[in-house]
Amino acid sequence: MHIHLFRNAKRWDSCLIPIDDTTFGMILQFKVRLVRIEPTTRFFMGETYATGNGRLHDTYGHFHLDRWDDHEWESYKDRFVTVVQRHWSDKFILDPNKDWHVPRTTSPRNSATIQCGLSIQLVDSSSQAHQTYRIIHPRENTFRSYVEEFNRTGVFTHNDLEPHWNDRLTRIGSENHNVSFLQTTVNHEFGHTLGLNHVKGVGNSDANYGVTLSERENQMGMGGLLTPRHAQPWITRLRNHLIPQTHYDTTVSFRGRVASPQLIEYWDNDWRPAAPAAS
C-alpha cells in the first residue's frame, strides 16, 4: 500500500501521518474565512441577501441586523475554532478489516488503526479559504443558519456557538413524548460542510431531522450524539491517501467507531417512573 502523507483539495486539505507502528493520525485541515456582516454590508447568496439598509432578507422572513462590537467579533472567531474542533476532532477511530500496514521492510503486516482529527485555520481572503461563512448579528432569534456544501459557504449567527434546547414530539416505543434536545447549531452545520446529510436524508422538513429518539438525538438530527456513520468523511478521504499496490490491497476497508463515551443531551419531559410490580 502506497501512502500519500499530504493531499490538497477545494473543500479541505488532509494529512495522514504515522504516530507509531500500529497507529496513524488523519487530519482534515480547513482554511476558513469568517466574514463579519454589519447592518451596512451588502451581500447576495441566492434567497439570502442584504442591501446595506440594516435588514437581511431570507426565505423565512426579514431580520434586523445589529452591529458587531470589535471585542465580540474577535471572541467569536476564537470560539468558532474551539467549538468546532472540540466537537469533531479526535472523536473517531477507523478500524481495518484485515492486516494492511508494513511499518518497515522487515516487519510483518499489521492492522494499524487511524485516529481522526480535524483542524481549522482562519484566513483573511476567500482566495485562501476552503470555506467562507458569513456571520450575522440579527435581533430576532428565528433565523435558520445553513451551509451550502456545493458552494463551500454558509450563513451563521452570533448565537450559533452556544448550545440551545429544542422541544420536539418524538417517538419512544409506541408513544409520542415531548423531548428536549440540546444542540450547538454550528456543529450541526459543520457536519454538512463535512458532507453529512440529515439523519433521515436530504431536506429540511421536520421528518428529515428524525422521528424516533435515536434519530432525533443524532448530531445530524436535533441533538449532538456522534455515531460511527459520522466518521464517513475520514473514510472517504482515505482513498486519496492509501493507494493499492496489489489486488490484496484493494480488499482492505475501514469502519469507524466513536472513540469515547458521550453525554446524554436530551430530556424526556413525559418520562414517568415505572409502576411498582404487584406483590
C-alpha positions as CSV (number, residue, x, y, z in Angstrom):
1,M,0.0,0.0,0.0
2,H,1.5,3.4,-1.1
3,I,0.8,6.1,1.5
4,H,0.5,9.8,0.5
5,L,1.1,11.9,3.5
6,F,-0.5,15.2,2.3
7,R,-3.4,15.9,-0.1
8,N,-4.9,19.2,-1.2
9,A,-8.4,19.8,-2.4
10,K,-11.0,22.5,-2.8
11,R,-13.2,21.5,0.2
12,W,-10.3,20.8,2.6
13,D,-6.7,19.6,2.8
14,S,-5.7,16.4,4.7
15,C,-2.7,14.6,6.1
16,L,-2.1,11.0,7.1
17,I,0.8,10.8,9.5
18,P,2.2,7.7,11.3
19,I,2.1,8.0,15.1
20,D,3.7,4.6,15.8
21,D,4.0,1.2,14.1
22,T,0.3,0.4,14.6
23,T,-1.4,3.9,14.6
24,F,-1.9,6.7,12.1
25,G,-3.4,10.1,12.6
26,M,-5.5,11.5,9.8
27,I,-6.4,15.2,10.0
28,L,-8.9,17.1,7.8
29,Q,-7.5,20.6,7.5
30,F,-9.8,23.5,6.9
31,K,-8.9,27.1,5.9
32,V,-12.0,29.1,6.9
33,R,-12.8,32.7,6.3
34,L,-15.4,34.3,8.6
35,V,-17.0,37.4,7.1
36,R,-18.3,40.0,9.6
37,I,-21.7,41.2,8.4
38,E,-22.7,44.7,9.6
39,P,-26.0,46.5,9.0
40,T,-24.4,48.4,6.1
41,T,-22.9,45.2,4.5
42,R,-24.2,44.3,1.1
43,F,-24.2,40.6,0.0
44,F,-26.2,38.2,-2.0
45,M,-26.5,34.4,-1.5
46,G,-29.5,33.3,-3.5
47,E,-32.6,33.9,-1.4
48,T,-30.5,35.3,1.5
49,Y,-29.3,38.9,0.8
50,A,-28.7,42.2,2.4
51,T,-28.7,45.6,0.7
52,G,-27.0,47.6,3.3
53,N,-30.1,49.1,4.9
54,G,-29.8,47.2,8.1
55,R,-32.1,44.3,7.2
56,L,-31.5,40.8,5.9
57,H,-33.9,39.1,3.7
58,D,-34.3,35.3,3.7
59,T,-36.7,32.5,2.7
60,Y,-38.1,32.5,6.2
61,G,-38.6,36.3,6.7
62,H,-36.8,39.6,7.3
63,F,-34.3,40.2,10.0
64,H,-32.9,43.4,11.6
65,L,-29.1,43.4,11.8
66,D,-27.1,44.8,14.8
67,R,-23.5,46.0,14.7
68,W,-20.7,43.8,15.9
69,D,-18.6,45.1,18.8
70,D,-14.9,44.6,18.0
71,H,-14.2,42.6,21.1
72,E,-17.3,40.4,20.5
73,W,-16.2,39.7,16.9
74,E,-12.7,38.7,17.9
75,S,-14.1,36.5,20.6
76,Y,-16.5,34.8,18.1
77,K,-13.6,34.0,15.8
78,D,-11.6,32.3,18.5
79,R,-14.5,30.4,19.9
80,F,-15.6,29.2,16.4
81,V,-12.4,27.4,16.0
82,T,-12.5,26.0,19.6
83,V,-16.2,24.9,19.5
84,V,-15.9,23.1,16.1
85,Q,-12.6,21.4,16.8
86,R,-13.6,20.3,20.3
87,H,-16.7,18.6,18.9
88,W,-15.4,17.0,15.7
89,S,-11.7,16.3,16.3
90,D,-10.4,13.1,17.8
91,K,-13.9,11.6,18.1
92,F,-13.5,8.6,15.8
93,I,-11.1,5.7,15.2
94,L,-11.0,3.8,11.9
95,D,-10.5,0.0,12.2
96,P,-9.4,-2.0,9.2
97,N,-11.0,-5.3,8.2
98,K,-7.5,-7.0,8.0
99,D,-3.8,-6.5,8.3
100,W,-2.6,-3.9,5.8
101,H,0.3,-1.8,7.1
102,V,4.0,-2.8,6.9
103,P,5.9,-0.2,9.1
104,R,9.3,-1.4,8.0
105,T,10.6,-3.8,5.4
106,T,11.5,-6.4,8.0
107,S,8.2,-6.0,9.9
108,P,5.1,-8.2,9.5
109,R,1.9,-6.7,8.1
110,N,-0.4,-5.3,10.9
111,S,-3.9,-3.9,11.3
112,A,-2.9,-0.3,12.0
113,T,-5.8,1.9,13.1
114,I,-6.4,5.5,12.2
115,Q,-7.3,8.3,14.6
116,C,-9.5,11.0,13.0
117,G,-8.6,14.7,13.7
118,L,-9.8,18.0,12.4
119,S,-8.2,21.4,12.4
120,I,-9.3,24.9,11.4
121,Q,-7.1,27.8,10.4
122,L,-8.8,31.2,9.9
123,V,-7.7,33.1,6.8
124,D,-8.4,36.6,5.6
125,S,-9.5,36.2,2.0
126,S,-11.8,33.9,0.0
127,S,-8.9,33.0,-2.4
128,Q,-7.1,31.4,0.6
129,A,-10.2,29.7,2.0
130,H,-11.7,26.3,1.6
131,Q,-14.9,27.5,3.2
132,T,-16.3,31.0,3.6
133,Y,-19.0,31.7,6.2
134,R,-20.9,35.0,6.7
135,I,-21.7,35.7,10.3
136,I,-24.7,37.9,11.1
137,H,-25.9,39.5,14.3
138,P,-29.8,39.5,14.0
139,R,-32.1,40.9,16.7
140,E,-34.5,38.1,16.0
141,N,-33.7,34.5,17.1
142,T,-35.6,32.8,14.3
143,F,-33.0,32.9,11.5
144,R,-32.2,29.4,10.2
145,S,-28.5,29.1,9.8
146,Y,-27.3,26.9,6.9
147,V,-24.5,25.6,4.8
148,E,-24.3,25.3,1.1
149,E,-21.9,22.4,0.8
150,F,-21.5,22.6,-3.0
151,N,-20.6,26.3,-2.9
152,R,-18.4,25.9,0.2
153,T,-20.2,28.7,2.0
154,G,-22.9,29.3,4.7
155,V,-24.5,31.8,7.0
156,F,-24.4,31.6,10.8
157,T,-25.5,33.9,13.6
158,H,-23.8,35.3,16.7
159,N,-25.7,32.7,18.8
160,D,-24.7,29.6,16.9
161,L,-21.7,28.7,19.1
162,E,-24.0,28.2,22.1
163,P,-26.0,25.0,22.8
164,H,-29.7,25.5,22.6
165,W,-32.7,23.4,23.7
166,N,-35.3,22.4,21.1
167,D,-38.5,20.6,22.1
168,R,-40.0,18.1,19.7
169,L,-42.6,15.4,19.7
170,T,-40.5,12.2,19.5
171,R,-41.5,8.5,19.1
172,I,-40.4,6.5,22.1
173,G,-41.6,2.9,21.8
174,S,-45.3,3.1,20.8
175,E,-45.9,6.6,22.1
176,N,-45.0,10.2,21.3
177,H,-43.2,12.1,24.0
178,N,-42.3,15.8,24.3
179,V,-38.5,15.6,24.4
180,S,-36.0,18.5,24.7
181,F,-32.8,18.1,22.7
182,L,-29.6,20.1,23.3
183,Q,-27.7,21.0,20.1
184,T,-25.0,23.6,19.1
185,T,-26.0,24.8,15.7
186,V,-22.5,25.4,14.3
187,N,-21.6,21.8,15.0
188,H,-24.7,20.5,13.1
189,E,-23.9,22.8,10.2
190,F,-20.3,21.8,10.1
191,G,-21.5,18.3,9.7
192,H,-23.0,19.4,6.4
193,T,-19.6,21.0,5.5
194,L,-18.1,17.5,6.0
195,G,-20.7,16.2,3.5
196,L,-23.1,14.6,6.0
197,N,-26.8,14.7,5.3
198,H,-29.6,14.9,7.9
199,V,-30.3,11.7,9.8
200,K,-33.3,11.0,7.5
201,G,-31.8,12.2,4.2
202,V,-31.7,15.4,2.2
203,G,-34.3,18.0,3.0
204,N,-35.3,20.4,5.8
205,S,-38.7,19.0,6.7
206,D,-39.2,18.1,10.4
207,A,-39.1,14.4,9.5
208,N,-35.6,14.8,8.0
209,Y,-34.3,15.5,11.5
210,G,-35.7,12.2,12.7
211,V,-38.8,10.7,14.2
212,T,-37.6,8.2,16.8
213,L,-35.5,9.1,19.9
214,S,-32.3,7.5,18.4
215,E,-32.8,9.6,15.2
216,R,-33.6,12.8,16.9
217,E,-30.7,12.7,19.4
218,N,-28.2,12.3,16.4
219,Q,-25.9,15.1,15.6
220,M,-27.4,15.3,12.1
221,G,-30.9,15.3,13.7
222,M,-31.9,17.5,16.6
223,G,-29.2,16.6,19.1
224,G,-25.4,16.2,19.5
225,L,-24.8,12.4,19.5
226,L,-22.0,11.3,17.2
227,T,-22.2,7.8,15.7
228,P,-19.9,5.7,13.6
229,R,-21.7,7.0,10.5
230,H,-20.2,10.4,11.1
231,A,-16.7,9.1,10.5
232,Q,-17.5,8.6,6.8
233,P,-15.8,11.9,5.7
234,W,-12.5,10.5,7.0
235,I,-13.1,7.0,5.5
236,T,-13.9,8.6,2.1
237,R,-10.8,10.8,2.3
238,L,-8.6,7.7,2.9
239,R,-8.9,6.9,-0.8
240,N,-6.7,9.8,-1.6
241,H,-4.0,8.7,0.8
242,L,-3.9,4.9,0.6
243,I,-3.1,3.8,-3.0
244,P,-3.3,0.0,-3.6
245,Q,-0.2,-1.8,-5.0
246,T,-1.8,-5.2,-5.4
247,H,-5.2,-6.9,-5.6
248,Y,-4.7,-7.8,-1.9
249,D,-4.6,-4.1,-1.0
250,T,-7.9,-3.4,-2.8
251,T,-9.7,-5.7,-0.3
252,V,-8.7,-3.5,2.7
253,S,-11.6,-1.4,4.1
254,F,-12.2,0.6,7.2
255,R,-15.1,1.1,9.6
256,G,-15.5,3.9,12.0
257,R,-16.2,3.8,15.7
258,V,-16.7,6.5,18.3
259,A,-13.6,6.9,20.4
260,S,-15.0,7.7,23.8
261,P,-18.3,7.8,25.8
262,Q,-20.6,10.8,25.2
263,L,-23.0,12.8,27.4
264,I,-26.7,12.3,27.1
265,E,-28.0,15.6,25.7
266,Y,-31.8,15.2,25.8
267,W,-34.6,15.2,28.4
268,D,-37.8,13.3,28.1
269,N,-40.4,15.7,29.6
270,D,-43.0,13.0,29.6
271,W,-40.9,10.4,31.5
272,R,-42.6,8.8,34.4
273,P,-41.2,6.2,36.8
274,A,-42.4,2.7,36.2
275,A,-45.2,1.5,38.4
276,P,-44.1,-0.8,41.2
277,A,-44.6,-4.5,40.5
278,A,-47.6,-6.1,42.0
279,S,-46.7,-8.2,45.1
